[in-house]
Amino acid sequence: MWAEKLGKQLGKPTRSLGGWLLSKMFKARNQVLEDSAVQMLEIQPGETVLELGHGPGLGLQAAAKLLTGPAGHIIGVDYSEYMHQMAKERLKGLIASGKVTLHLCDVAAMPLADNTVDKVFHCNCYYFWPDLRKAALEIHRVIKPGGRVVTTMRLAHITALGAKGVMPGENWRPEAYMAALRDSGFTDVRMEDKQDKNLTFKAIFATAL
């Protein structure tokens, strides 16, 4: 029972004590993963960048600093209303200036036009998508040909949670996510070992055909 409750809060934090504690954990543990994903995207000043499952907005904030061109734009989507509101508060200045746009929605149904995003990243996110292939197809729909996708995660930690039943089904396995990307039209899908600030983690890369 506890594993199922924890899994639900991890996947979709709510305005509760559990959600508040998770938001603090995200800030403490995810900052390096978020910053590293942004760095590996090799963002150019005028690009449009999308973060999936933006959480409290740490990755959005890091990416926005690199989008210094007049057309540079960062989009965030999350289906947790609590995380959506936290990110809105953190980034209210950037939202008011038009540099950042947030959407409260499912990754598998984003209100974005086809081929409008240059690059996509996410951190500790795909494990909670009910249908990996449907989500991957939606990412492929909105990204431009040749666009890059980067995701970062602490696989040992995720594997431990999967073994305890916290992660739903088998979607937490990186092989399942990578297969969904390939089936959806992505190429050069690979996973690499990375290290930053004494944290060892995995990064998955893909390029849109």
GUVEX-763036 format. One record per residue (C-alpha): x, y, z; residue number from 1; residue in three letters. Coordinates in nm, 3 decimals. Layout:
BEGIN
SEKOL | x | y | z | tidren | filo
SEKOL | X | Y | Z | NUM | ALA
...
// end
This chain:
BEGIN
SEKOL | x | y | z | tidren | filo
SEKOL | 0.000 | 0.000 | 0.000 | 1 | MET
SEKOL | 0.276 | 0.247 | 0.096 | 2 | TRP
SEKOL | 0.464 | 0.173 | -0.227 | 3 | ALA
SEKOL | 0.158 | 0.249 | -0.438 | 4 | GLU
SEKOL | 0.092 | 0.576 | -0.251 | 5 | LYS
SEKOL | 0.454 | 0.685 | -0.285 | 6 | LEU
SEKOL | 0.449 | 0.600 | -0.656 | 7 | GLY
SEKOL | 0.138 | 0.812 | -0.710 | 8 | LYS
SEKOL | 0.295 | 1.109 | -0.529 | 9 | GLN
SEKOL | 0.620 | 1.075 | -0.723 | 10 | LEU
SEKOL | 0.433 | 1.063 | -1.053 | 11 | GLY
SEKOL | 0.182 | 1.336 | -0.973 | 12 | LYS
SEKOL | 0.258 | 1.532 | -0.655 | 13 | PRO
SEKOL | -0.044 | 1.689 | -0.487 | 14 | THR
SEKOL | -0.083 | 1.986 | -0.253 | 15 | ARG
SEKOL | -0.025 | 1.785 | 0.064 | 16 | SER
SEKOL | 0.246 | 1.711 | 0.317 | 17 | LEU
SEKOL | 0.372 | 1.434 | 0.091 | 18 | GLY
SEKOL | 0.375 | 1.660 | -0.213 | 19 | GLY
SEKOL | 0.556 | 1.935 | -0.020 | 20 | TRP
SEKOL | 0.821 | 1.691 | 0.103 | 21 | LEU
SEKOL | 0.871 | 1.561 | -0.252 | 22 | LEU
SEKOL | 0.913 | 1.915 | -0.384 | 23 | SER
SEKOL | 1.197 | 1.964 | -0.133 | 24 | LYS
SEKOL | 1.349 | 1.633 | -0.238 | 25 | MET
SEKOL | 1.327 | 1.729 | -0.606 | 26 | PHE
SEKOL | 1.518 | 2.049 | -0.536 | 27 | LYS
SEKOL | 1.787 | 1.871 | -0.337 | 28 | ALA
SEKOL | 1.837 | 1.569 | -0.564 | 29 | ARG
SEKOL | 1.733 | 1.679 | -0.911 | 30 | ASN
SEKOL | 1.926 | 2.002 | -0.950 | 31 | GLN
SEKOL | 2.236 | 1.830 | -1.088 | 32 | VAL
SEKOL | 2.028 | 1.608 | -1.318 | 33 | LEU
SEKOL | 1.832 | 1.907 | -1.447 | 34 | GLU
SEKOL | 2.142 | 2.123 | -1.500 | 35 | ASP
SEKOL | 2.327 | 1.839 | -1.672 | 36 | SER
SEKOL | 2.038 | 1.767 | -1.910 | 37 | ALA
SEKOL | 2.025 | 2.135 | -2.006 | 38 | VAL
SEKOL | 2.402 | 2.144 | -2.068 | 39 | GLN
SEKOL | 2.394 | 1.829 | -2.282 | 40 | MET
SEKOL | 2.122 | 1.977 | -2.504 | 41 | LEU
SEKOL | 2.373 | 2.237 | -2.628 | 42 | GLU
SEKOL | 2.103 | 2.503 | -2.637 | 43 | ILE
SEKOL | 2.141 | 2.791 | -2.881 | 44 | GLN
SEKOL | 2.014 | 3.141 | -2.787 | 45 | PRO
SEKOL | 1.722 | 3.154 | -3.031 | 46 | GLY
SEKOL | 1.586 | 2.801 | -2.996 | 47 | GLU
SEKOL | 1.255 | 2.675 | -2.859 | 48 | THR
SEKOL | 1.315 | 2.418 | -2.585 | 49 | VAL
SEKOL | 1.058 | 2.194 | -2.417 | 50 | LEU
SEKOL | 1.082 | 2.032 | -2.073 | 51 | GLU
SEKOL | 0.851 | 1.741 | -1.996 | 52 | LEU
SEKOL | 0.739 | 1.697 | -1.636 | 53 | GLY
SEKOL | 0.895 | 2.027 | -1.531 | 54 | HIS
SEKOL | 0.826 | 1.983 | -1.158 | 55 | GLY
SEKOL | 0.903 | 2.293 | -0.949 | 56 | PRO
SEKOL | 1.079 | 2.460 | -1.244 | 57 | GLY
SEKOL | 1.450 | 2.399 | -1.180 | 58 | LEU
SEKOL | 1.525 | 2.284 | -1.534 | 59 | GLY
SEKOL | 1.313 | 2.557 | -1.689 | 60 | LEU
SEKOL | 1.508 | 2.816 | -1.494 | 61 | GLN
SEKOL | 1.843 | 2.671 | -1.607 | 62 | ALA
SEKOL | 1.739 | 2.653 | -1.973 | 63 | ALA
SEKOL | 1.594 | 3.005 | -1.976 | 64 | ALA
SEKOL | 1.937 | 3.147 | -1.887 | 65 | LYS
SEKOL | 2.074 | 3.012 | -2.217 | 66 | LEU
SEKOL | 1.786 | 3.128 | -2.437 | 67 | LEU
SEKOL | 1.914 | 3.484 | -2.462 | 68 | THR
SEKOL | 1.809 | 3.552 | -2.822 | 69 | GLY
SEKOL | 1.492 | 3.750 | -2.902 | 70 | PRO
SEKOL | 1.320 | 3.433 | -3.023 | 71 | ALA
SEKOL | 1.457 | 3.206 | -2.747 | 72 | GLY
SEKOL | 1.167 | 3.036 | -2.569 | 73 | HIS
SEKOL | 1.125 | 2.761 | -2.308 | 74 | ILE
SEKOL | 0.803 | 2.559 | -2.275 | 75 | ILE
SEKOL | 0.719 | 2.340 | -1.977 | 76 | GLY
SEKOL | 0.447 | 2.078 | -1.940 | 77 | VAL
SEKOL | 0.339 | 1.892 | -1.626 | 78 | ASP
SEKOL | 0.016 | 1.721 | -1.530 | 79 | TYR
SEKOL | 0.055 | 1.786 | -1.157 | 80 | SER
SEKOL | -0.140 | 2.101 | -1.071 | 81 | GLU
SEKOL | 0.075 | 2.142 | -0.759 | 82 | TYR
SEKOL | 0.402 | 2.137 | -0.957 | 83 | MET
SEKOL | 0.247 | 2.360 | -1.223 | 84 | HIS
SEKOL | 0.163 | 2.624 | -0.962 | 85 | GLN
SEKOL | 0.506 | 2.599 | -0.799 | 86 | MET
SEKOL | 0.678 | 2.652 | -1.134 | 87 | ALA
SEKOL | 0.447 | 2.945 | -1.215 | 88 | LYS
SEKOL | 0.548 | 3.115 | -0.892 | 89 | GLU
SEKOL | 0.921 | 3.045 | -0.939 | 90 | ARG
SEKOL | 0.921 | 3.173 | -1.297 | 91 | LEU
SEKOL | 0.655 | 3.445 | -1.284 | 92 | LYS
SEKOL | 0.893 | 3.711 | -1.415 | 93 | GLY
SEKOL | 1.000 | 3.500 | -1.713 | 94 | LEU
SEKOL | 0.638 | 3.406 | -1.784 | 95 | ILE
SEKOL | 0.533 | 3.771 | -1.778 | 96 | ALA
SEKOL | 0.811 | 3.857 | -2.026 | 97 | SER
SEKOL | 0.702 | 3.579 | -2.264 | 98 | GLY
SEKOL | 1.028 | 3.387 | -2.231 | 99 | LYS
SEKOL | 0.857 | 3.093 | -2.055 | 100 | VAL
SEKOL | 0.523 | 2.924 | -2.128 | 101 | THR
SEKOL | 0.375 | 2.655 | -1.903 | 102 | LEU
SEKOL | 0.101 | 2.404 | -1.985 | 103 | HIS
SEKOL | -0.092 | 2.191 | -1.736 | 104 | LEU
SEKOL | -0.137 | 1.881 | -1.951 | 105 | CYS
SEKOL | -0.043 | 1.521 | -2.024 | 106 | ASP
SEKOL | 0.277 | 1.455 | -2.219 | 107 | VAL
SEKOL | 0.074 | 1.239 | -2.457 | 108 | ALA
SEKOL | -0.156 | 1.532 | -2.548 | 109 | ALA
SEKOL | 0.037 | 1.858 | -2.562 | 110 | MET
SEKOL | -0.124 | 2.178 | -2.699 | 111 | PRO
SEKOL | 0.171 | 2.244 | -2.931 | 112 | LEU
SEKOL | 0.185 | 2.264 | -3.309 | 113 | ALA
SEKOL | 0.375 | 2.009 | -3.517 | 114 | ASP
SEKOL | 0.752 | 2.056 | -3.566 | 115 | ASN
SEKOL | 0.781 | 2.365 | -3.346 | 116 | THR
SEKOL | 1.031 | 2.257 | -3.079 | 117 | VAL
SEKOL | 1.407 | 2.244 | -3.136 | 118 | ASP
SEKOL | 1.506 | 2.038 | -2.833 | 119 | LYS
SEKOL | 1.340 | 1.839 | -2.553 | 120 | VAL
SEKOL | 1.459 | 1.729 | -2.211 | 121 | PHE
SEKOL | 1.321 | 1.566 | -1.901 | 122 | HIS
SEKOL | 1.446 | 1.438 | -1.569 | 123 | CYS
SEKOL | 1.304 | 1.145 | -1.367 | 124 | ASN
SEKOL | 0.986 | 1.156 | -1.570 | 125 | CYS
SEKOL | 0.911 | 0.885 | -1.827 | 126 | TYR
SEKOL | 0.854 | 0.609 | -1.568 | 127 | TYR
SEKOL | 0.511 | 0.750 | -1.493 | 128 | PHE
SEKOL | 0.381 | 0.773 | -1.849 | 129 | TRP
SEKOL | 0.104 | 0.511 | -1.885 | 130 | PRO
SEKOL | 0.176 | 0.458 | -2.255 | 131 | ASP
SEKOL | 0.541 | 0.514 | -2.348 | 132 | LEU
SEKOL | 0.486 | 0.479 | -2.722 | 133 | ARG
SEKOL | 0.195 | 0.725 | -2.726 | 134 | LYS
SEKOL | 0.406 | 0.978 | -2.536 | 135 | ALA
SEKOL | 0.708 | 0.921 | -2.763 | 136 | ALA
SEKOL | 0.492 | 0.972 | -3.072 | 137 | LEU
SEKOL | 0.367 | 1.301 | -2.928 | 138 | GLU
SEKOL | 0.724 | 1.415 | -2.860 | 139 | ILE
SEKOL | 0.818 | 1.323 | -3.216 | 140 | HIS
SEKOL | 0.517 | 1.520 | -3.345 | 141 | ARG
SEKOL | 0.616 | 1.847 | -3.180 | 142 | VAL
SEKOL | 0.994 | 1.830 | -3.230 | 143 | ILE
SEKOL | 1.162 | 1.950 | -3.549 | 144 | LYS
SEKOL | 1.348 | 1.702 | -3.773 | 145 | PRO
SEKOL | 1.698 | 1.662 | -3.633 | 146 | GLY
SEKOL | 1.587 | 1.781 | -3.290 | 147 | GLY
SEKOL | 1.757 | 1.632 | -2.986 | 148 | ARG
SEKOL | 1.603 | 1.467 | -2.680 | 149 | VAL
SEKOL | 1.793 | 1.422 | -2.353 | 150 | VAL
SEKOL | 1.675 | 1.257 | -2.033 | 151 | THR
SEKOL | 1.871 | 1.207 | -1.712 | 152 | THR
SEKOL | 1.814 | 0.970 | -1.420 | 153 | MET
SEKOL | 1.980 | 0.788 | -1.133 | 154 | ARG
SEKOL | 1.919 | 0.436 | -1.259 | 155 | LEU
SEKOL | 2.033 | 0.255 | -0.942 | 156 | ALA
SEKOL | 1.781 | 0.456 | -0.740 | 157 | HIS
SEKOL | 1.503 | 0.394 | -0.991 | 158 | ILE
SEKOL | 1.582 | 0.022 | -1.005 | 159 | THR
SEKOL | 1.555 | 0.000 | -0.626 | 160 | ALA
SEKOL | 1.216 | 0.174 | -0.634 | 161 | LEU
SEKOL | 1.103 | -0.056 | -0.915 | 162 | GLY
SEKOL | 1.196 | -0.362 | -0.712 | 163 | ALA
SEKOL | 0.983 | -0.235 | -0.423 | 164 | LYS
SEKOL | 0.682 | -0.176 | -0.647 | 165 | GLY
SEKOL | 0.695 | 0.203 | -0.623 | 166 | VAL
SEKOL | 0.736 | 0.242 | -0.998 | 167 | MET
SEKOL | 0.430 | 0.126 | -1.196 | 168 | PRO
SEKOL | 0.471 | -0.181 | -1.420 | 169 | GLY
SEKOL | 0.789 | -0.209 | -1.625 | 170 | GLU
SEKOL | 0.795 | 0.138 | -1.778 | 171 | ASN
SEKOL | 1.075 | 0.244 | -1.545 | 172 | TRP
SEKOL | 1.322 | 0.023 | -1.733 | 173 | ARG
SEKOL | 1.529 | 0.239 | -1.971 | 174 | PRO
SEKOL | 1.509 | -0.031 | -2.239 | 175 | GLU
SEKOL | 1.130 | 0.017 | -2.257 | 176 | ALA
SEKOL | 1.164 | 0.392 | -2.302 | 177 | TYR
SEKOL | 1.441 | 0.359 | -2.560 | 178 | MET
SEKOL | 1.236 | 0.105 | -2.758 | 179 | ALA
SEKOL | 0.939 | 0.345 | -2.759 | 180 | ALA
SEKOL | 1.162 | 0.622 | -2.895 | 181 | LEU
SEKOL | 1.293 | 0.401 | -3.176 | 182 | ARG
SEKOL | 0.943 | 0.281 | -3.264 | 183 | ASP
SEKOL | 0.824 | 0.643 | -3.282 | 184 | SER
SEKOL | 1.079 | 0.765 | -3.535 | 185 | GLY
SEKOL | 1.384 | 0.858 | -3.328 | 186 | PHE
SEKOL | 1.733 | 0.750 | -3.427 | 187 | THR
SEKOL | 2.073 | 0.732 | -3.256 | 188 | ASP
SEKOL | 1.898 | 0.627 | -2.934 | 189 | VAL
SEKOL | 2.163 | 0.548 | -2.674 | 190 | ARG
SEKOL | 2.233 | 0.554 | -2.301 | 191 | MET
SEKOL | 2.559 | 0.679 | -2.151 | 192 | GLU
SEKOL | 2.716 | 0.695 | -1.806 | 193 | ASP
SEKOL | 2.767 | 1.050 | -1.681 | 194 | LYS
SEKOL | 2.909 | 1.219 | -1.374 | 195 | GLN
SEKOL | 2.872 | 1.574 | -1.250 | 196 | ASP
SEKOL | 2.951 | 1.719 | -0.906 | 197 | LYS
SEKOL | 3.027 | 1.371 | -0.767 | 198 | ASN
SEKOL | 2.689 | 1.238 | -0.882 | 199 | LEU
SEKOL | 2.692 | 0.939 | -1.118 | 200 | THR
SEKOL | 2.386 | 0.904 | -1.339 | 201 | PHE
SEKOL | 2.259 | 0.788 | -1.679 | 202 | LYS
SEKOL | 2.169 | 1.002 | -1.976 | 203 | ALA
SEKOL | 1.957 | 0.884 | -2.269 | 204 | ILE
SEKOL | 1.993 | 1.061 | -2.603 | 205 | PHE
SEKOL | 1.778 | 1.048 | -2.918 | 206 | ALA
SEKOL | 1.749 | 1.240 | -3.243 | 207 | THR
SEKOL | 1.427 | 1.297 | -3.437 | 208 | ALA
SEKOL | 1.422 | 1.175 | -3.796 | 209 | LEU
// end
